[in-house]
């Protein structure tokens, strides 16, 4: 029987394990993108259904994150984390063996559900095994580096596996990682949960908020095909709004609510979630548009496009590590603000891409700036969102910031891709240039839109994130350092 002290000594090994699990979660959102043509040909997918290989994952991931975080608090964080790992392993195995459209889409939805269980549970474990201050900042720096680079790594790994072994391996790669993590978890991580008296489960709240978030994500990802002004999209958005209103009413009356609204009295937590949503909205779409620009305009192969992401991925990892140290010295508010300015600058630079451009002239510089901004902002929004939160609500806080980032990413991609498509269509209709020029014009507008979203995030950082909380975080780190010296 491993003692609490022995688990505490293994906390850095536990962090490696938890970060690896989060890496798989982020990877799964992007790794199939490069494989889509191969999957479509192998399983005879219709063109309109092909996007649902990605959307099925995003839908269940975004919809169930909040429920996953609260379930971890109530039923046990280690137990829930392990359940999520096993679900991802089984779903990934089934996805690779899928023989029809329906089988693959259903397996991808199950993968997303497993990810929605793993991600908030893993983050809440990190916040409980590392105390607030310099040590937690360092741990969240590692977490942010791994999670932030997962999207870029997914594109690269997807290209290599698809060309080398076949599309099935972009799905099967999860199986050994998940099973190894499952086996190691009991040896490295102690069980933790909220106090017994807080373990009542709010079923009505869970059903309404999960349905509301799932319908919202579905409406957003389907809007590009159905149209933002269509009856279908408007009806789904209205239904999501009604369900969210019902959820609020249920939570205000519930004896033990799924989401105690008292948590939003922590102004910095609320601000971090708003800014996290905007960071997701501005940056998630960046990967999508860079990939399209490289392959559709510059003519890159899948592997060439994947390799082009390496500098971006490495910069995310480096900047996340740097940010975690700077937060301890200067607080999270100024570092988050600087990160958002980097994102604004990078996306504005990306809006200058050209048809005759190249990697060094149009991609490398802005991607390094945006990557540095992602590393800075991803780490700091996470630190701000979980700082000062009672341990029994750490899963809830983790689920909230994950939900904000994912919903923001889905909204940003849907809105900006609709803007890009509309702009390209108008340009081609005018007869002023060819397809590549039209696509580039659309991408330019989308990148500029992302820069505007990030600029709004910068302003809200200054307004919503309390400077006193940020400075108090510095004092905690200083006291921790002085105690270690003593």
C-alpha positions, 0 to 999 in steps of 0.5 A: 500500500503506497503512502501519501508521502510516497505518492507526493515524492512521485508527483513529478512522474505523475505529472509526466503521466498526466501530461502524456494523457492530455497530449493524446486528448489534444492530439486526437482533435487534429491527428485525423485531419491529414488522414481524411482523404485516405479515410474517405476513400477507404470507407467510401465517405460522402463529402458532407459526412467526412467532416463529422470524423472531426466534428463527432470528437469535438461535439462530445468533447466540448459537451461533456467537459463540465460534467467530466470535471464535476464527476471527478470531484465527486466520484474520485479523480483517479478513478474517473481519470482511469475510466476515461483512459480505458474508454479512449483505448477501446474507442480508438481500437474500434475506430481503427477497425471501423468498416462503415461511416456510422461505425467510425463516427460513433467511435470518434464520438466515444473518443471525445467522451473519453477525452472529456473525462480525462482532461478535467480529471487530469488537470484537477489532479495536477492542481491537487498534488502541486500546491499553489505557487512556484511549484504549481506554476512549473507543473502547469508550464509543463502541462501547457507545453505538452497540451499546447504543442499537441495540435501541431504534433497531431498534424505531423504525426498524422501525415507520417502514420497515414503515409507510412502505415495507413490511416488506421494507425492515427487512431490505434496510436492511442491504444498503447499510450492509454493502456500504459497510462492506465497501468501506471496510474495506481502506482503514481497517483493517490485517489482524491475527491470532494468531502463526503457531504458534498457528494450528492449528484445533481442529475437534472443539472448534469443532463441540461448543461450537457445537452445545452453544450452538445447542442451548442457545439453541434449548431456551431460546427454544422453552421458552415454547411447549414448556414448561420441564418438557416432555420436549423441553426437558429433553432438549435441555438435557441434550444441551447439557450433555453436549456442553458436558462433551464440549467441556471434555474435548476442550479439556483434551486439545487441543494448540491448543484453541479456548478455552484454559482458562488465559484463565479464570485472569484472574479479572476476565475471568471475573467480567466474563463472569458479570456480563455474562450477568446484565446481558443476562438483566435488560435484554434482556427489558426492551425486550420487555416495554416494547413489549408494555405500550405496545401491548397495554395503553396502546394505542400504535401501532407508530410511537408505541411506537418514538418512545417509545424515543427518550429511552431510546436517547439516554440509553444513548448519553450514559451510555456516553460518560460511563462511558468517561471515568469508568472512566479516572478511577475504574476499571471496578469502581465504575462497573459497580457503580453501573450495576447499581444504576441497573438495579435501581432502573429495573426496580423502578420499572417493576414499578409500571406500571399499566393506567391509566398513561401515558408520563410516569408509567410509562415515562419515569422508569424507562426513563431510569434503566435506560438509564443503567445499561445504558450504564454496565454494557455499557461496563464489562463489555466493558472488564473482559472485554478488559483484560489479555488478550494480543493473540493472544486478543483475538478469543476474549475478545471472543467470550466477552463477546458470548456471555455477553451474548447467552446471558444475554439469551436465558435472561432473556427466556425465563425472565421471559416464562414467569413473566409468562405464567404470572402473567397466566394465573393472574390471568385464571383467578381472574376478578379482572380483565380482559385488560389488568389480567392482562397488566400484572400479568404484566409487573410480576412480570417487571420485578421478576424482572429487578431481582432478577437485576441485584441478583445481578449487583451482588453478584457485581461486588463479589465477582468483579471484582478491585479491584486490576485496576480500580485498575491500569487507572486507573494505565495511563490516568494513565501514558498521560496523563503520557506524552502531556503529556511 
